[in-house]
Amino acid sequence: MASILVCYGTGEGQTATVADRVADTLTDRGHDPTVVDASDLPSDLAVAEFDAVLVGTSIHVGKQASTVTSFVTDNHDALVARPTGFFQISLSSASDDPERRAEAAGYVETFVDETGWQPDRVGLFGGALRYSKYGFLKRLLMKRIAKDATGDTDASRDYEYTDWAEVEAFTNDFAAFVEGRLGLTPSVGDT
Ligand SMILES: Cc1cc2nc3c(=O)[nH]c(=O)nc-3n(C[C@H](O)[C@H](O)[C@H](O)COP(=O)(O)O)c2cc1C
């Protein structure tokens, strides 16, 4: 069993939901995940005490959550010293357009350049449009972003694009990588 820190940054909650699914998948596999919100880190959090770390963030206006960037910068040395993964939630990754999807990969490249942290595994997932939660201006902005990304501009309803099977597959792949690095025998669900 590996102790795995899952640190996420979210705006409207979708990345928190993905982080919870990641943690459930790790638990099902026999690991011990700890989920923390990058905007509300426990004062006694010691990244170096974990066997492995997953970092997750959403994209808002082309950028990762600033709390996540700070977490990665502040814990750079501990991150590069252990197995790590990164997952990113965006509307670009929900698009069928290869150019939009490449945009999401570009956000990761910029993040790696800025932080100097190269995760061992990267997962790119579609996010959600929560028109019901947006104020007037944010709804206008999101209708414009959605027009190009997914075409879903009907603000009378919400949309979720996250492929949960992809999230679980990414998590299991990361867990297998960690098990290999730590010389662990997988306990449940690995084939
Ligand atoms: C104000 C705002 C700006 C956004 N900007 C982008 C963007 O530039 N590119 C993109 O792909 N998705 C963008 N999105 C979509 C979010 O990444 C998506 O809604 C995601 O599910 C948000 O996750 P969260 O609830 O964890 O913050 C934006 C969303 C909001 C609300």
The ligand as a Gaussian input file, in Angstrom:
#p B3LYP/6-31G(d) Opt

LIG

0 1
 C      -14.279000      31.889000     -15.887000
 C      -13.914000      30.608000     -16.596000
 C      -12.888000      30.620000     -17.528000
 C      -12.548000      29.436000     -18.206000
 N      -11.545000      29.465000     -19.124000
 C      -11.219000      28.343000     -19.807000
 C      -10.176000      28.365000     -20.778000
 O       -9.507000      29.368000     -21.012000
 N       -9.905000      27.222000     -21.438000
 C      -10.597000      26.066000     -21.195000
 O      -10.312000      25.061000     -21.833000
 N      -11.586000      26.005000     -20.264000
 C      -11.907000      27.115000     -19.576000
 N      -12.901000      27.082000     -18.627000
 C      -13.618000      25.822000     -18.405000
 C      -13.216000      25.158000     -17.105000
 O      -11.924000      24.632000     -17.186000
 C      -14.243000      24.063000     -16.789000
 O      -15.488000      24.692000     -16.560000
 C      -13.853000      23.204000     -15.607000
 O      -14.823000      22.199000     -15.427000
 C      -13.733000      24.028000     -14.327000
 O      -13.333000      23.171000     -13.287000
 P      -13.464000      23.611000     -11.775000
 O      -14.938000      23.603000     -11.437000
 O      -12.729000      22.590000     -11.010000
 O      -12.853000      24.967000     -11.667000
 C      -13.249000      28.232000     -17.929000
 C      -14.265000      28.248000     -16.956000
 C      -14.603000      29.400000     -16.304000
 C      -15.719000      29.375000     -15.289000

